């Protein structure tokens, strides 16, 4: 297959205006490919049925089956940000090259969560007790597991070596690749990135609320410190299914005067929140496929305190502080260790920034990605 003038179709169920790691990676990958003068189309189920062109990227929302099949026929590389049976079947019908990107543990449990696979019949009953959506999710999960095992022509990409070990039952060929996500921010001209500023003197946690991100662990840790007479400001940022949830949690622990929930932020607003914070905490209580928030914070020279779990621990490594999951006392101790020592914040932040910009460089990422999918 000629490598010039390739047409990439990226199927991502989630995309903007939805906010999350998959959405950011989809956007970053599309921009990197466009910069290399490849043609890129994104198909998503988010938003109203529409077709738009933004920064040379064609975005198709909720296409009909007919339009979906036509788009797959027209493109050369079909990139799945998570499995979709219709996209897969059309891609096979038209003999397209398929890239399956695993952002979570989608082959280990229904919905890509953290539960361990227990076998076909043992997982059937709970989903049959639900509704049609539950049954469809269950069927899609088992179909995807079967395809991952038997279709050796798919190029699989996982985000960490930890994830690769979780998928060991499926790794039966050289078509499995580990590629760390890149860091890609637009419009950084208004920000000085030469040092680790902490003018805001606050702790930042950002991510999707109620997804095991550990916002409750942070609030409990701040309450522990407050009871000892130690008060630190904190900002929690990210989308929440319930607008009342984060604020109710803050009110329950009587931390309204020091903890603020600002809702979702994107672009310059998010960059400013990160850049002006002292430290970023990621006390996640669930298994993370990667840890995009961690490397974004490191990119700006921010020390990161993160849970010692799954892919997140692999990404942070020795360039941050790792604590046991779901342990507010350990988090409180780590926060105090950093916030009471500005010199340590500077040292750890500088170390983290050098690491993030070296390992998660966008150009290196794209070279590895293209090498993995175009290796004839």
N, C-alpha and C positions, 0 to 999 in steps of 0.2 A: 504493500500500500504506500503510495507516495506521501511524504510527510508534509509537503507544502500544501497550503490551501485546504487543510482539513476542516471539516465542519463538526463541531462538538455540540451534542445535545445533552444538557444536564437536567435530569429529572430530580427535583427536590420537592417532596410534599410540602415542606415548610419553607417559606421565603418571605421577604419583606412584604407587607408591614409587620408580620410576625417577627419577634425578636428572640434570638438564641444562637448557640454555637453553630448549628448546621446552617442557619441562614447566613451567618457571617462568612463561613467557609465557602458556601456556594457563591456568594458575591465576590469574595477574594479570588477564587479560582477562575471565575468568568473574566474578571478584570485582567488577571495575569495572562490568560490565553488571548484576550483581545489585544493586549500590548504586544504580543508576538504575531499579531495580524492573522490569527485564526478566527473563523466565524463561530459565534456562540449563540445558542438558544437555550433559555431556561424555561422549563415547564413546571408549573406549580399548581397546587389545589387551593392556595390561599388567595383571598381577594375575589372581586367580582370577575365574571367571565369577560376576558379582554385580551387584546394583543397590544403591546407597547414596545417602543425602542428607546432604551435609555443607555447613554454612553456607548453606543454601538452594539449593545447587547439586546437581543430580541427576547422579550418576556411574554410567554403565553400562559394565561391563567384559565384553569378549568376547561381544557380543550375537549371537544367531542371525540369519540372513538375514531371517527373518520379522520379528523384533523390530526389526532395523535399518531395514527398509522402513517399518514402522509409525511409528517415531520420526521418520524423515525426513518422512513424510506429515503428522505432527502439528506440526512446527516450520515457521517462516517463513523464517529465514535459516540456510543450511547453510554453516558455516565450516570449511574444510579446512586443517588444519595440515600441509600436505603432501598430495600427490595420492593419492586412493584410488578405484579404478575403480568399485567397487560403490556407494560413497556418491555419486559423481558421477552414475552412471546412474540411481539412484533419484531423486536431486534433479532431474534433467532430466525424468524420467517424470512427477513430480508438479509440475513447473514452479515449482520453488523458486529463490529468489535464492541464487547460489553465490558465496562469497568464498574465494579461493585464496591462502593466506598462504605466501610463499616464505621459509623460514628459512635455506635453503642454496642451493646452485647445482644444484637438482634438475632443471633443464632443460638443464644443460651436461654432465652425466655421470651414469652409473648410480649411484644412492645419494647423489647430490648432492655428490660429491667435487669435486676440483679439476682433473681431467683435462679437456682440451679436446675437444669433440665432433668426431669425425672422419668422420661419415657413417654411413649405415645398415648397409651390408654390412661396412665395416671394423671395426665394433664387435661384429659378430655372433659371430665365431669364438671369441674368448676366453671368452664366456659359455656357449657350447654345450659347451665343454670341461669346464665345471664340472658342477653338479648341477641338479636341477629348480628349486631356489630361485634359482640364478643365471639360468636361462632366464626365470623369471617376472619377476625384477627387470628383466631386459633388455627384455622385452615391455612391462612397465608403463612403463618409461622412454620408449620410443618412442611408446606410446599417449598418454602425458601431453604429449609434445612436439607431437603432431598436434592434440590437443584445445586446447592453449594457442594454437595458430595459427589454428584455424578457429572456435572458439567465442568470439564477440565479446561475449557477454552475461555472461561471468564477470568479476567484479571481482577484479583481482590486486593484492596488496599485497606490496611488497618492503621490506627493512629499511634499505637504504642506496642512495644514488645510484650508488655503485660497482656494486652488484648489478644495478641497472637497466641499466647499460652492458653487463654480461655477458649480459643478456637482450634485447639490442637487436634480435635477429632475430624476437622475438615481440611487441615493443611496436608494435602496429599500430592502437591505438585509445586513447582517453582513459581506458580502464578500468584503466590501470596507475597505481598510487599508491605513493609513498615515504612511509612513516610510521616514525619511529624508535620503538623499544620504550620503554615507560615504566619508571620505577623505582617499585616498590611493595613496601614492607616492612610487616609487621604487628608490633605490640607493641614499639614503640620507646620506650616510656615509661621503661624502665630505663636508657636511654642518654642521655648529654649530647651533643648534636650541635652545640654552639656553637663548637667549635674542633676543630683537627686534632690529636688526642692521638696520641702514639706511645710510650705507657708500656711496651709490650712490647719495643720496640727490636728488632723482627725484620722480615724480609722475608717477604711472603706471596705464594704462587702458589696459586690455586684454580681448579678446573675438572675436566673429565672426563679422566682419565689415558689415555695411549696414543691420543689423538685429535689429535695434532699440536699440543698445547698448549705444548710446549717445556720440560717439566720437566727433560729432559736438558740443555738449553741452560743453564738456571739452575744446575744442579749443576756443570756444567763451568766456568761463570763463577765460582762460589764457590771451586772448586778453583784456578783461576787466581789469585784474590785470596789464597787461603790460602798458596800457594807464595811469595807476596810478603810473607807475614807479616801479612796483613790478614784478620781472621776476623769474619764476620757470621753471626748466627743466621738460620735460615730455616725456615718451616713450609710444607709442601705439603699441600694439602687437596683432596679430590675422590674420586669413585668410580674404581676401577680394575678391569678384567677379571681381573687377577691381583693378589692381595694382596701377593705377593712382589716384583712388578716394581719399584715405587718404592723399597722398602727395599734390594733387590739393587743398584739403581743407586747409591743412597747409599753402600752398603758398598763397591762397586767403586772409588769415588773416595775412600774413607776419610774420609767426612764425617759419621760417625755422631754425633760430639759437637756438631755445629752445625746439622745438618739433620734435621728430624723430619717423618715422614709420618703424618698423623692420620686418614686415611681420609675418607669423606664426612661433611659436616656440613650441617645445615639449621637454619632458624629462628634462635633466640637464640644458639646455639653458633656459627653462621656469622657472624652480626652481630658477636659479641664478637671473633672472630678478625680480622675486617676492621678493626673500630674500634680495636683495641689494637695493630695493626701500625704500622710506620713507613712502609713503601711497599708497593705491590702491583706485581708484575711479570707481564707477559703476553707472553713471548717465543715466541709461536706460530709454527710453521713451515709451517702450511697456510693456505689462504684462509678467512677468517672471514666469515660472512654479516653479522655485526653486531659484537658485543663487549659483551655484557650484563655480564660480569664487570668490564670497564673502567668502565662508568658506575656500577655499584654501588659500586665502590671510590671513585670520585670523589664520589659522594653523601655519603660519610662523610669527605670532605676528605683523601683519600689520594692522594699523587702516584703516577702510573702510568707505568711504563716498558713500552712495547709495541712489537711488531714493526711496521715500516713496510710493511704489506701489506693489501690488499683493504679490506673494510668496517671493519676494526679501526682502520686509520689514519685513515679518514674520521671515525669516532666520537671518537677521542682528539684528533686535530687538534693545535692549538697549546696544548692544556691538559694536556699530559703530555710525556714524552720518547719520541721514536720512534727506533728503532734498526733496522739491517738484519736481516732474518730469518736465523735459524740462525747467529748470530755471537756466540759466548760472550765473545769479547774486547770487543766493543762493549757487551755487556750488563754485563760486569765494570766497564768504565769508567763507565757510567751509574750503576751501583749505588754505586760509590765516590764519584762526584760528588754524589749525594744523601745518602748515609749519613754522609758526613764534613761535611755542612753542614746542621745542623738548621734554620737560618733559611730556607734554600732549600726544605726540606721544608714548612715552615709556609706560605711564600709560594705555592708551587705547589699545595699542598693547598687553600688558601683559594680560589685561582683556579679549581681543578677543581670544588670544591663548588658555587660560585656558578653555574658553567656547567651542571653536571649537574642541579641543581634547577630551572634555568630552561628548559633545552631538553627534558628528559625528564620533564616534569611529567605525572602520570597523567591529570589532568582535560583538559589540552590534547590528549593522545594520544587519549582517548576521543572527544572532539569531532571530531578528524580522521578517526578510524575510522568513526564513525557517518555523517559527511558523505560519506565515500567509498562506503559501502555502501548508503546510503539516498537517494542522489542520483537521483531518478526521472527 
